[in-house]
Amino acid sequence: MLDLNANPITSYNAELKIWSGAREQSYYNDDLTIGQIIFRQLQSDPHRIFQISHSEKTRLTRSQMLHNAAKFSVYLRAQGFVAETDIVGLLARNSTHLAALAYGCLFNGTPFHAINPSLEERTIRHLFDITKPRLICCDASDYEKLRNIASALNVPIIIIHGRIAGVMSIQELLQASIPEDYKPSQFKRGIDRIMAILCSSGTTGTPKAVTISNSRQIFESHRYLNSNDIQYAPSTLDWLTGLITLITAGVYGTVRLISQQAFSAEHFLSMCEQESVSWAVVAASHIAILANCPATDVRQLLSLRHLLFAGGHTLVATLNKMQSYLRGEGILRNAYGMTELGTCVSCNYTTHSKPTSVGRLLGNIRMRVVSESAVSLGPNEQGELYCHNGQHWRGYYGNSAATAEMQDKGGWFHTGDVGYFDEDNYLHIVERKKDMLKYLGMMYYPHEIEEVIAQMPQVAEVCVFGIWNETVGDAAAASVVPKPNAPLNSAQVIAFVAQHIAVKYKQLNAGAQIVPQLAKSANGKVNRQAVKAAYLKSAQKTEPTNK
């Protein structure tokens, strides 16, 4: 019998048309921060291994992690990091001392603003301009990208992994001593204090800084974890899944497995086999990669008890194939969540019988399905999903207008996702209401690429959309209308985008077509879905056939 936590229970109130997860009481006092909770956990069984870096071949005990984190906390105190607005900027991959730096911030009550290292320099600059960190921490490989940004903010840089001559490294800070009476900082209602700031984007595509509080919901839906579990997530701390893994490892005392290598089926299989991974959370595209990899074998995955995936759709055939490599039902689970809520909203423990669902609601989560005329809908009726977690949200940092758009006065988050609940109270996501697309785990908006293509002197109109593939996500494609008598071909468009956009995930990875006109709705606006349909139809006609 597998040691799995029970399938979540969801109830439906037909009068109010509200679905609710189970009511659950937290074990922790509201004055405690998550940093204080983790500090207590790391004090127990101090010689037990807490973190393994597969790529760096390092191992840290709980005691070593505790002392390293405390040393960074002491450094922050010495630099006057006291207020909630004293923020640490973070742009780093999963290396040996990243967790200690993050835990040190948590011990001190100092929010860290985590940004993905793959983002363009101008986007990073924009995001740090919002939060104005007093200190930026990064890997040596990203130092040049951040040097001008730190100079403009007039703040120092600390190197987490690698060395830069003349620049302070985390290794230097770890040589310091800790006062014998060191304790984490205490606050009144620590639960409401900002713990971390992650990145998101609005419907306009402008990145926003999402505050994450010390709410217990970030870890309490994973209370089935214990010290015998070995956890792994390929995502860095700028992703909610990366943050959840960091927090749950600290709270439940699991072994935290990290790697600097990008996700690949071979690397994941190797780690599972060598390190006996019991819990992993990956992207939906990673499940497709694993399921379709010739090297995948049930023997390499025997240790897995919990394999969660999130962030997109996965084909039923792929789920069935992945299930055949696991040692039982209930291991493979589809999770749904959003950064603004700081937690998973639902989880499907029955992907074998409800493969198209994202499951039932987790504890203390409520949800409504709302029509375009703001009417609450019932079972099997599609509408925008509104979500309520009963927790205080500090909103988008420095952006009250966007905060009011996301969360209404009743506390309901307007997710922007279209979905419905079936007769068994299982949630199904139909599509994104917003235009945001995701390729290789990175978010982008069509209009960002459209603006680049529109700079070409031969272009009259352009429409960009995503061509979905379960392995990579939404690959960008473009339909382009040239100006009269202007010579233009698809190769020129693709090359122009590649020349003007540095990052791979925003390039035209699904190609381009030159078309005489774009499909439009009655009010004259470009109908993106109709343009995409015409693109796909034309592509099918031009595909070579095997004879």
Sequence and secondary structure as in RCSB ss.txt:
>XXXX:A:sequence
MLDLNANPITSYNAELKIWSGAREQSYYNDDLTIGQIIFRQLQSDPHRIFQISHSEKTRLTRSQMLHNAAKFSVY
LRAQGFVAETDIVGLLARNSTHLAALAYGCLFNGTPFHAINPSLEERTIRHLFDITKPRLICCDASDYEKLRNIA
SALNVPIIIIHGRIAGVMSIQELLQASIPEDYKPSQFKRGIDRIMAILCSSGTTGTPKAVTISNSRQIFESHRYL
NSNDIQYAPSTLDWLTGLITLITAGVYGTVRLISQQAFSAEHFLSMCEQESVSWAVVAASHIAILANCPATDVRQ
LLSLRHLLFAGGHTLVATLNKMQSYLRGEGILRNAYGMTELGTCVSCNYTTHSKPTSVGRLLGNIRMRVVSESAV
SLGPNEQGELYCHNGQHWRGYYGNSAATAEMQDKGGWFHTGDVGYFDEDNYLHIVERKKDMLKYLGMMYYPHEIE
EVIAQMPQVAEVCVFGIWNETVGDAAAASVVPKPNAPLNSAQVIAFVAQHIAVKYKQLNAGAQIVPQLAKSANGK
VNRQAVKAAYLKSAQKTEPTNK
>XXXX:A:secstr
         EEEETTTTEEEE     SS TT  HHHHHHHHHHSSTTSEEEEETTTTEEEEHHHHHHHHHHHHHH
HHHTT  STT  EEEE  S TTHHHHHHHHHHHT  EEE  TTS HHHHHHHHHHH  SEEEE GGGHHHHHHHH
HHHT  EEESSS  TTS BHHHHTTS   TT      TTGGGSEEEEEEEE TT  EEEEEEE  THHHHTTTT 
 TT EEE SS TTSHHHHHHHHHHHHHT EEEE SS   HHHHHHHHHHH   EEEEEHHHHHHHHT TT  GGG
GTT SEEEEESS   HHHHHHHHTTSSSTTSEEEEEEEGGGTEEEEEES TTT TT  BEE TT EEEEE TTS 
B  TT  EEEEEE SS    BTT HHHHHHHB TTS EEEEEEEEE TTS EEEEEESS  EEETTEEE HHHHH
HHHTTSTTEEEEEEEEEEETTTEEEEEEEEEE TT    HHHHHHHHHHH  SGGGS TT EEE S   B TTS 
B HHHHHHHHHHHHHHHS    
